[in-house]
Amino acid sequence: MSDPKNGSPELPDIDVRERAGHHTGDPRHLDTRLFMQLLVFNVDPDMAPREAADELASAMRKRSQPAVIYADVNNPRGIGLLTWTEDPADFVTKVGEGVASEGLEDLELLPEYTMLGRSYATGYEPDLEFWLLRRPADTALNAEWPWAVWYPLRRSGAFAQLEGREQASILKEHGTIGRAYGQKDLAHDIRLACHGLDPNDNEFVIGLVGKDLHPLSHIVQRMRSTRQTSEFIEQMGPFFVGHAITRVRPTPHSA
């Protein structure tokens, strides 16, 4: 379609808000979302990993930055730092300056495990604000769920070319399995979009958390037989497997 005034193509409408409820006639919008970042480090042999985790926790508390710090299950000298905020500039200031603070010089960042994403709406959330801003943090902070598996993924371009109803059917299969694990308290997910935020062009970051590790592996295995994973997932991983060492809970003035 062209602009009748000058013959140039008409620009598309752009709406960057998160949206839900349109299918029920109760449309809701929110222009706020939660950003979450995972940083993974090697700890120098001169410093115990637990000591490094305590120093990181102290640095985050001083900056009122909520966080979960994990022991890296696949690296005895590794730790992971998960942080979140509604203002991504906090990753540069609060988180970045905290990691660079005195006492943490012996941390070596492993950039191949860095993950950054934003919460997003699928359109079916009954409480949009809760699902976007509180549920991801509550899930990560739950003391009953110390195990975590984090990984990025990218779907093939063929999925984007599918008709909307076919996409919805494929995603519904995936979602039904996820809800079944959640209802049995076996695995709980944190889903983040990372389009344009990932150096390897991944599209999503997935966090699986739970009270035991085996169900987190089991749900990844179970999802392999779904149409989405078997036909349209082009890349998954690397996988970070962590066990929570400590949690820095938000203060009344933080996200």
PEPEKA-V838844 format. One record per residue. N is the residue number from 1. RES is the residue in three letters. SS is DSSP state (hx for helix, st for strand, lp for the rest). PHI is phi in degrees with one decimal (none if undefined). Layout:
N_RES_SS_PHI ; N_RES_SS_PHI
This chain:
1_MET_lp_none ; 2_SER_st_-111.6 ; 3_ASP_lp_-76.5 ; 4_PRO_lp_-62.9 ; 5_LYS_lp_-74.0 ; 6_ASN_lp_-133.0 ; 7_GLY_lp_78.4 ; 8_SER_lp_-82.5 ; 9_PRO_st_-59.4 ; 10_GLU_lp_-73.6 ; 11_LEU_lp_-72.0 ; 12_PRO_lp_-71.9 ; 13_ASP_lp_-71.1 ; 14_ILE_lp_-119.2 ; 15_ASP_lp_-135.2 ; 16_VAL_lp_-93.9 ; 17_ARG_lp_-71.6 ; 18_GLU_st_-80.7 ; 19_ARG_st_-131.3 ; 20_ALA_st_-155.6 ; 21_GLY_lp_84.6 ; 22_HIS_hx_-67.6 ; 23_HIS_hx_-71.3 ; 24_THR_hx_-102.8 ; 25_GLY_lp_79.8 ; 26_ASP_lp_-123.5 ; 27_PRO_lp_-67.0 ; 28_ARG_st_-132.6 ; 29_HIS_st_-135.1 ; 30_LEU_st_-148.6 ; 31_ASP_lp_-102.4 ; 32_THR_lp_-135.2 ; 33_ARG_lp_-147.8 ; 34_LEU_lp_-100.1 ; 35_PHE_st_-97.5 ; 36_MET_st_-128.5 ; 37_GLN_st_-133.8 ; 38_LEU_st_-113.0 ; 39_LEU_st_-114.8 ; 40_VAL_st_-122.9 ; 41_PHE_st_-129.7 ; 42_ASN_st_-91.2 ; 43_VAL_st_-101.4 ; 44_ASP_lp_-57.1 ; 45_PRO_lp_-57.0 ; 46_ASP_lp_-77.1 ; 47_MET_lp_-129.9 ; 48_ALA_lp_-70.1 ; 49_PRO_hx_-54.8 ; 50_ARG_hx_-66.3 ; 51_GLU_hx_-63.7 ; 52_ALA_hx_-63.5 ; 53_ALA_hx_-63.0 ; 54_ASP_hx_-64.5 ; 55_GLU_hx_-65.8 ; 56_LEU_hx_-62.3 ; 57_ALA_hx_-60.0 ; 58_SER_hx_-62.5 ; 59_ALA_hx_-64.4 ; 60_MET_hx_-70.3 ; 61_ARG_hx_-62.2 ; 62_LYS_hx_-60.5 ; 63_ARG_lp_-105.5 ; 64_SER_lp_52.9 ; 65_GLN_lp_-108.2 ; 66_PRO_lp_-64.5 ; 67_ALA_st_-163.8 ; 68_VAL_st_-125.3 ; 69_ILE_st_-113.6 ; 70_TYR_st_-110.4 ; 71_ALA_st_-79.5 ; 72_ASP_st_-80.3 ; 73_VAL_lp_-62.9 ; 74_ASN_lp_-94.2 ; 75_ASN_lp_-145.7 ; 76_PRO_lp_-58.5 ; 77_ARG_lp_-108.9 ; 78_GLY_st_-110.7 ; 79_ILE_st_-138.7 ; 80_GLY_st_-122.2 ; 81_LEU_st_-120.6 ; 82_LEU_st_-103.3 ; 83_THR_st_-132.0 ; 84_TRP_st_-153.1 ; 85_THR_st_-168.6 ; 86_GLU_lp_-82.0 ; 87_ASP_lp_-114.1 ; 88_PRO_hx_-61.8 ; 89_ALA_hx_-61.9 ; 90_ASP_hx_-63.4 ; 91_PHE_hx_-68.2 ; 92_VAL_lp_-82.7 ; 93_THR_lp_-88.5 ; 94_LYS_hx_-57.4 ; 95_VAL_hx_-74.6 ; 96_GLY_hx_-60.7 ; 97_GLU_hx_-69.6 ; 98_GLY_hx_-66.4 ; 99_VAL_hx_-64.3 ; 100_ALA_lp_-84.2 ; 101_SER_lp_-73.1 ; 102_GLU_lp_-59.9 ; 103_GLY_lp_100.8 ; 104_LEU_lp_-119.6 ; 105_GLU_lp_-67.2 ; 106_ASP_lp_-90.3 ; 107_LEU_st_-95.0 ; 108_GLU_st_-111.0 ; 109_LEU_st_-67.3 ; 110_LEU_lp_-105.6 ; 111_PRO_hx_-62.8 ; 112_GLU_hx_-65.7 ; 113_TYR_hx_-102.9 ; 114_THR_lp_-68.1 ; 115_MET_st_-132.4 ; 116_LEU_st_-139.7 ; 117_GLY_st_-152.9 ; 118_ARG_st_-129.0 ; 119_SER_lp_-67.2 ; 120_TYR_lp_-147.8 ; 121_ALA_lp_-99.4 ; 122_THR_lp_-90.0 ; 123_GLY_lp_106.2 ; 124_TYR_lp_-114.0 ; 125_GLU_lp_-69.6 ; 126_PRO_lp_-71.2 ; 127_ASP_lp_-130.7 ; 128_LEU_hx_-60.9 ; 129_GLU_hx_-62.9 ; 130_PHE_hx_-61.4 ; 131_TRP_hx_-69.0 ; 132_LEU_hx_-84.1 ; 133_LEU_hx_-110.1 ; 134_ARG_hx_-107.2 ; 135_ARG_hx_-60.9 ; 136_PRO_hx_-58.6 ; 137_ALA_hx_-68.7 ; 138_ASP_hx_-61.1 ; 139_THR_hx_-65.4 ; 140_ALA_hx_-65.3 ; 141_LEU_hx_-86.3 ; 142_ASN_lp_-61.7 ; 143_ALA_lp_-68.2 ; 144_GLU_lp_-80.6 ; 145_TRP_lp_-124.0 ; 146_PRO_lp_-78.9 ; 147_TRP_st_-85.8 ; 148_ALA_st_-147.0 ; 149_VAL_st_-126.2 ; 150_TRP_st_-117.3 ; 151_TYR_st_-159.8 ; 152_PRO_st_-95.8 ; 153_LEU_st_-151.9 ; 154_ARG_st_-136.1 ; 155_ARG_st_-85.6 ; 156_SER_lp_-74.1 ; 157_GLY_hx_-62.8 ; 158_ALA_hx_-62.8 ; 159_PHE_hx_-65.0 ; 160_ALA_hx_-65.3 ; 161_GLN_lp_-86.9 ; 162_LEU_lp_-71.5 ; 163_GLU_lp_-65.0 ; 164_GLY_hx_-55.2 ; 165_ARG_hx_-66.4 ; 166_GLU_hx_-68.3 ; 167_GLN_hx_-58.1 ; 168_ALA_hx_-61.4 ; 169_SER_hx_-64.2 ; 170_ILE_hx_-66.4 ; 171_LEU_hx_-68.6 ; 172_LYS_hx_-63.5 ; 173_GLU_hx_-58.4 ; 174_HIS_hx_-62.9 ; 175_GLY_hx_-65.6 ; 176_THR_hx_-63.0 ; 177_ILE_hx_-64.4 ; 178_GLY_hx_-60.4 ; 179_ARG_hx_-65.1 ; 180_ALA_hx_-63.2 ; 181_TYR_hx_-66.7 ; 182_GLY_hx_-65.9 ; 183_GLN_hx_-63.8 ; 184_LYS_lp_-90.5 ; 185_ASP_lp_56.8 ; 186_LEU_lp_-97.5 ; 187_ALA_lp_-156.1 ; 188_HIS_st_-129.7 ; 189_ASP_st_-110.5 ; 190_ILE_st_-121.1 ; 191_ARG_st_-110.2 ; 192_LEU_st_-129.3 ; 193_ALA_st_-92.2 ; 194_CYS_lp_-134.3 ; 195_HIS_lp_-57.3 ; 196_GLY_lp_75.5 ; 197_LEU_lp_-106.4 ; 198_ASP_lp_-109.7 ; 199_PRO_lp_-65.8 ; 200_ASN_lp_-103.2 ; 201_ASP_lp_64.6 ; 202_ASN_lp_-71.1 ; 203_GLU_lp_-109.1 ; 204_PHE_st_-140.7 ; 205_VAL_st_-117.4 ; 206_ILE_st_-116.4 ; 207_GLY_st_-115.4 ; 208_LEU_st_-112.4 ; 209_VAL_st_-129.6 ; 210_GLY_st_-175.8 ; 211_LYS_lp_-79.7 ; 212_ASP_lp_-131.2 ; 213_LEU_lp_-80.6 ; 214_HIS_hx_-54.9 ; 215_PRO_hx_-62.4 ; 216_LEU_hx_-68.9 ; 217_SER_hx_-68.5 ; 218_HIS_hx_-64.6 ; 219_ILE_hx_-69.2 ; 220_VAL_hx_-62.2 ; 221_GLN_hx_-62.4 ; 222_ARG_hx_-63.6 ; 223_MET_hx_-68.8 ; 224_ARG_lp_-61.2 ; 225_SER_lp_-87.4 ; 226_THR_lp_-73.2 ; 227_ARG_hx_-65.8 ; 228_GLN_hx_-58.5 ; 229_THR_hx_-72.1 ; 230_SER_hx_-71.1 ; 231_GLU_hx_-109.6 ; 232_PHE_hx_-121.4 ; 233_ILE_st_-88.0 ; 234_GLU_st_-90.6 ; 235_GLN_st_-152.0 ; 236_MET_st_-134.2 ; 237_GLY_st_95.9 ; 238_PRO_st_-71.1 ; 239_PHE_st_-97.7 ; 240_PHE_st_-108.1 ; 241_VAL_st_-111.5 ; 242_GLY_st_-130.6 ; 243_HIS_st_-126.0 ; 244_ALA_st_-61.4 ; 245_ILE_st_-91.3 ; 246_THR_st_-152.8 ; 247_ARG_st_-128.8 ; 248_VAL_st_-108.4 ; 249_ARG_lp_-82.9 ; 250_PRO_lp_-66.8 ; 251_THR_lp_-86.1 ; 252_PRO_lp_-58.4 ; 253_HIS_lp_-105.9 ; 254_SER_lp_-115.4 ; 255_ALA_lp_-69.1
